[in-house]
């Protein structure tokens, strides 16, 4: 039996591990690396595409599988091994593409870990800046709907996203997993895919019991992981529903909240 209090840590990126400048602070980086050195498996668990997580994986010097696309893809970058890859049902993808075309909504279409958009508008530019990934403007996205995407993401004003979530979640609830992540993102993923299911796959892969897992997060798409993990940690900046799902509240993501929790749990030097 391991003497470690926890053996597997799932780390959301945006608004959790990353500071407001979208960087891993020196203190957060040091805490995660120290846990790794103790023998803990640390994994990135993000709604981002796989390609958009790699700089952070390398900054943390991890060789673990990466949970991306909210759990639709689990892939180890160093070996290329894929533990899981689920895709959105092609009929649903076509319906969402048609909806966005009718209503003038910006849609990200993720196919083979490449980001496609209709046009290089302000939404595409903003997303590329946030996530440091290139996009490919292809005009009519319907030309891509002969192949099932890993994920779809509608990017719009927060009020519009809230309205779309209320409207689409009941329609697609039994055929897809629809969840807001950022206030201005509505994500459409394969049914049965979420960060909690993905964390369970990674835990089985490493032979780690559920009670020895930790999940950190701030957004509604993190709730399944917080509920599944032995210890679910919500950030101080998390939405109320996320805090309600958590076992513990960490300090704000701008205040090295991940490090503060890990230092206490693993008896690490504070503020290192």
C-alpha positions in Angstrom: 0.0 0.0 0.0 1.3 3.5 -0.9 1.9 5.8 2.0 1.0 8.8 -0.2 -2.4 10.4 0.8 -3.2 10.7 -2.9 -1.7 9.0 -6.0 -3.3 10.8 -9.0 -4.1 14.5 -9.5 -6.2 15.8 -12.3 -5.5 19.4 -13.1 -7.9 21.7 -15.0 -6.0 24.5 -16.8 -8.0 27.6 -17.4 -9.0 29.5 -14.2 -7.5 26.7 -12.1 -3.9 25.8 -12.6 -3.2 28.8 -14.9 -3.1 32.4 -13.6 -4.9 35.3 -15.3 -2.0 35.6 -17.7 -2.7 32.0 -18.8 0.6 30.9 -17.3 1.6 28.3 -14.7 3.1 30.3 -11.8 6.5 29.3 -10.4 4.8 28.2 -7.2 2.2 26.0 -8.9 4.8 24.5 -11.2 7.1 23.7 -8.3 4.2 22.1 -6.3 3.1 19.8 -9.1 6.7 18.8 -9.9 7.4 18.0 -6.2 4.3 15.8 -6.2 5.5 14.1 -9.3 8.9 13.5 -7.6 7.1 11.8 -4.7 5.6 9.3 -7.2 2.2 11.0 -7.7 0.8 10.9 -11.2 -0.3 14.4 -12.3 -2.5 14.7 -15.4 -3.8 17.7 -17.2 -7.6 17.6 -17.6 -8.9 20.2 -19.9 -11.7 21.1 -22.2 -9.0 22.4 -24.6 -7.9 20.5 -27.7 -4.9 18.2 -27.1 -2.5 20.4 -29.1 -3.4 23.4 -26.9 -2.3 21.6 -23.7 1.2 20.5 -24.8 3.1 23.6 -23.8 1.8 23.2 -20.2 2.5 19.5 -20.2 6.1 20.2 -21.1 6.4 23.1 -18.6 5.4 20.7 -15.8 7.8 18.0 -17.2 5.0 15.4 -17.2 5.0 12.1 -19.2 1.4 11.2 -18.2 -1.6 10.9 -20.5 -3.4 14.2 -21.2 -7.2 14.4 -20.8 -8.4 16.8 -23.4 -11.7 17.8 -25.1 -13.4 17.5 -21.7 -12.5 13.8 -21.7 -13.3 12.8 -25.3 -9.6 12.2 -25.9 -7.0 10.7 -23.5 -3.6 10.6 -25.2 0.0 10.3 -24.1 2.0 12.8 -26.1 5.4 11.1 -25.5 4.3 7.6 -26.7 1.3 8.5 -28.9 -0.7 5.9 -27.0 -4.5 6.7 -27.0 -6.4 5.4 -24.0 -9.7 6.8 -25.3 -11.1 8.8 -28.2 -14.8 9.4 -28.6 -16.4 11.5 -31.3 -19.6 13.5 -31.6 -22.3 11.7 -33.5 -22.1 12.8 -37.1 -25.9 13.6 -37.4 -25.6 15.8 -34.3 -22.6 17.5 -35.7 -24.5 18.3 -38.9 -27.4 19.7 -37.0 -25.2 22.0 -34.9 -23.3 23.2 -37.9 -26.6 24.0 -39.6 -28.0 25.8 -36.5 -24.9 28.0 -36.3 -25.1 28.8 -40.0 -28.8 29.8 -39.6 -28.3 31.9 -36.5 -25.0 33.5 -37.4 -23.1 31.8 -34.5 -19.4 31.2 -34.5 -18.5 27.5 -34.3 -15.2 25.7 -33.7 -15.1 22.3 -35.4 -12.4 20.1 -34.0 -11.3 17.3 -36.4 -8.2 15.2 -36.0 -6.9 17.7 -33.3 -7.1 20.5 -35.9 -9.4 23.5 -35.4 -11.6 24.6 -38.3 -13.8 27.7 -38.4 -16.0 29.2 -41.0 -14.2 32.5 -41.2 -11.3 34.4 -39.5 -13.6 36.7 -37.4 -13.1 38.2 -34.0 -14.2 35.1 -32.2 -11.7 32.9 -34.1 -8.9 35.4 -33.3 -9.8 35.7 -29.6 -9.9 31.9 -29.2 -6.6 31.5 -31.0 -5.1 34.1 -28.6 -6.5 32.4 -25.5 -5.5 28.9 -26.4 -2.4 29.6 -28.5 -3.6 27.3 -31.4 -3.9 28.1 -35.1 -7.3 27.9 -36.8 -8.1 27.0 -40.4 -10.9 29.1 -42.0 -12.6 26.9 -44.6 -15.8 28.8 -45.4 -18.8 26.5 -45.2 -18.2 24.0 -42.3 -20.7 21.7 -43.9 -18.0 20.5 -46.2 -16.3 18.8 -43.2 -19.4 17.0 -41.9 -18.5 13.8 -43.7 -16.2 13.0 -40.7 -17.2 13.1 -37.1 -15.5 15.7 -34.9 -14.1 15.2 -31.5 -15.9 18.3 -30.2 -17.9 21.3 -31.2 -17.7 24.7 -29.5 -20.1 27.6 -29.9 -18.4 30.9 -29.0 -20.7 33.8 -28.2 -21.6 36.5 -25.7 -22.3 35.0 -22.2 -26.0 35.8 -22.4 -26.3 34.1 -25.7 -24.5 31.0 -24.4 -26.8 30.8 -21.4 -29.8 31.0 -23.7 -28.4 28.4 -26.1 -27.6 26.0 -23.2 -31.2 26.3 -21.9 -32.5 25.6 -25.4 -30.2 22.9 -26.6 -29.5 20.8 -23.5 -33.0 19.4 -23.4 -33.0 18.7 -27.1 -29.7 16.9 -27.2 -29.5 15.7 -23.6 -30.0 12.0 -24.5 -27.7 12.2 -27.6 -24.8 14.4 -26.6 -23.1 16.0 -23.6 -23.6 19.8 -23.7 -22.0 22.0 -21.1 -20.8 25.6 -20.7 -17.1 25.9 -19.8 -16.1 29.5 -20.0 -19.1 31.9 -19.8 -18.8 32.5 -23.5 -18.3 28.8 -24.5 -20.9 26.1 -25.1 -19.3 22.7 -25.7 -20.9 19.8 -27.5 -19.3 16.4 -26.9 -20.1 12.8 -27.3 -22.7 11.4 -24.9 -21.1 9.7 -21.9 -18.0 11.8 -22.1 -16.9 14.0 -19.3 -13.9 14.7 -17.1 -15.1 12.3 -14.4 -15.3 9.4 -16.8 -11.9 10.3 -18.2 -10.4 10.4 -14.7 -11.8 7.0 -14.0 -10.1 5.6 -17.2 -6.7 7.2 -16.2 -7.0 5.9 -12.6 -7.6 2.3 -14.0 -4.7 2.7 -16.3 -2.4 3.5 -13.4 -4.1 1.1 -10.9 -5.0 4.0 -8.6 -8.1 3.5 -6.4 -10.8 6.2 -6.7 -10.3 7.4 -3.1 -6.6 8.2 -3.9 -7.5 10.7 -6.6 -7.8 14.5 -6.5 -9.5 16.7 -9.1 -9.1 20.5 -9.3 -11.5 22.7 -11.3 -13.6 25.8 -11.5 -16.3 25.4 -14.2 -19.4 23.4 -14.7 -17.5 21.0 -17.0 -15.3 20.1 -14.0 -18.2 19.0 -11.8 -18.2 15.3 -13.0 -14.5 15.1 -12.1 -14.9 16.8 -8.7 -17.7 14.4 -7.8 -15.9 11.3 -9.0 -12.5 12.0 -7.4 -11.7 11.0 -3.8 -11.1 14.7 -3.2 -12.8 17.3 -5.3 -11.2 20.7 -5.0 -13.0 23.8 -6.4 -11.2 27.1 -6.8 -12.3 30.2 -4.8 -13.2 31.7 -8.2 -15.4 28.8 -9.2 -19.1 29.1 -9.8 -21.4 28.3 -6.8 -22.6 25.0 -8.4 -19.0 23.9 -8.8 -18.2 24.7 -5.1 -21.3 22.8 -4.1 -19.9 19.7 -5.8 -16.5 20.0 -4.2 -15.1 18.6 -0.9 -12.7 21.5 -0.5 -12.3 25.1 -1.7 -8.8 26.2 -2.8 -7.6 29.8 -2.9 -8.2 31.8 -6.1 -6.5 30.7 -9.3 -4.6 34.1 -9.3 -3.3 33.2 -5.8 -1.6 29.9 -6.5 -4.6 28.0 -5.2 -3.5 24.6 -6.6 -0.1 24.9 -4.9 -1.6 25.9 -1.6 -3.7 22.8 -1.5 -0.9 20.4 -2.7 1.6 21.9 -0.2 -0.8 21.2 2.7 -1.8 17.7 1.5 1.7 16.5 0.7 3.6 18.5 3.4 5.6 20.4 0.8 7.6 23.6 1.5 5.1 26.4 1.4 5.4 29.0 -1.4 8.3 27.3 -3.1 
